[in-house]
Amino acid sequence: MTQPQLIPGILEHREESIAMRHYLHARPELAFEEHGTSAWVAEKLRSYGYEVHCGLGGTGVVGQLKRGDGARRLGLRADMDALPVLEETGLSYASTHTGKMHACGHDGHTASLLAAARYFAEHGRFNGTLNLIFQPAEEGLGGARKMIEDGLFELFPCDGVFAFHNWPGFPVGKFGVLPGTFMSSSDTVFITVNGRGGHGAMPHNCVDAAVVAAHIVVALQSIVARNVDPREMAVITVGNLKAGTISNVIAETAQLDLSVRAYSPEVRALLRDRITELAGAQARALGATVSIDYRWRYPALKNSHEMTRFAYETIRDCFGADALIPDMRPLTGSEDFSFMLEACPGCYVIIGNGEGEGHCGCSLHSARYDFNDQILPVAASYWVHLTERFLA
């Protein structure tokens, strides 16, 4: 990416943006615990001249800036929460909160939106209302939904809402854009097997919960293979399996924790029905029972065709066609920005965080991951270009 494609007013404060990102990285806070982060973000916004509203979704922050008499309203969203991960990067600005880490780059998302916020306040070539949304609890607890329930779009109406996520494995600063379904739904299932424990030498007197759990794990693999249309996407992952404590005691209970994903709501519902039916049937066949806690979490993320076309054209016109990732395909991860897109038309894009084995190229949620500071001015410039075109 060449310098002329980036905004000089953003580049001028590049080091400050990096310092903000490092400050946040060293002070990670988990979902709905972002009290220090939200207070710090709110103070930054006030210092730039924004009208600031705190407390939406518990720890969410919205900064509003109006220019001219335009009726159009735009929302830009960044997430703020960290993950319960013990950082292993060895960086000078590594987490100072043991067992908590910005392992998904939300520190960079927040810092890049703040960099754009400063530019808007100082240069602000737009006509309308700009709402900067700093969201808590993206990591599994639905902070976007909580902000919406607290009246986000009633208090701060938007004609369009946009967000981005850094993505390791793609070249630095390249954009991935796709209309329609871009990310999968995500549901979590907790299955408890209830058998009858006993002595390991007397299995005939017991109902072995470990054996029942093993049968359920194997049977679950048939759902995607034999119940889902092969042209559809579906994932059932048994991420956790626990049974028993010692070799000569037959387990009375077993626990299976599942992650379930799909693109279409029909497949999502089918997976729920088949998982519930199959787990129960396997348990009954072996003399056990199951209790199932099926948590309906994030819907699939669906970009508005109109807003995606607008984002695509903004990137192409302002950064060049080579800034777009060719042949972009849907991702199997999930995002609670999907709730905002259900409430308001908008577009979610990804920006390449880098390739290879270094901190910026390794997987999101890894203890070795780090947001790539090179994309801070790219993301901030994108926000500026997008806003000045949307609120022209």
Buried (B, 14 or more C-beta within 10 A) or exposed (E): BEEEBBBEBBBEBBEEBBBBBBBBBBBBBBBBBBEBBBEBBBEBBEEBBBEBBBEBBBBBBBBBBBBEEEEBBBBBBBBBBBBEBEBBBEBEBBBEBEEBBBBBBBBBBBBBBBBBBBBBBEBBEBBBBBBBBBBBBBBBBBBBBBBBEBEBBEEBEBBBBBBBBBBBBBEBBBBBBBBEBBBBBBBBBBBBBBBBBBEBEEEEEBBBBBBBBBBBBEBBEEBBEEBBEEEEBBBBEBEEBBBBEEEEEBBBBBBBBBBBBBBBEEBBEBBBEBBBEBBBBBBEEBEBEBEBEBEBBBBBBBBBEEBBBBBBEBBBEBBEEEBBBEEBEBBBBBBBBBBBBBBBBBBBBBBBBBEEEEBBBBEBEBEBBBBBBBBBBBBBBBBBBBBBBBBE
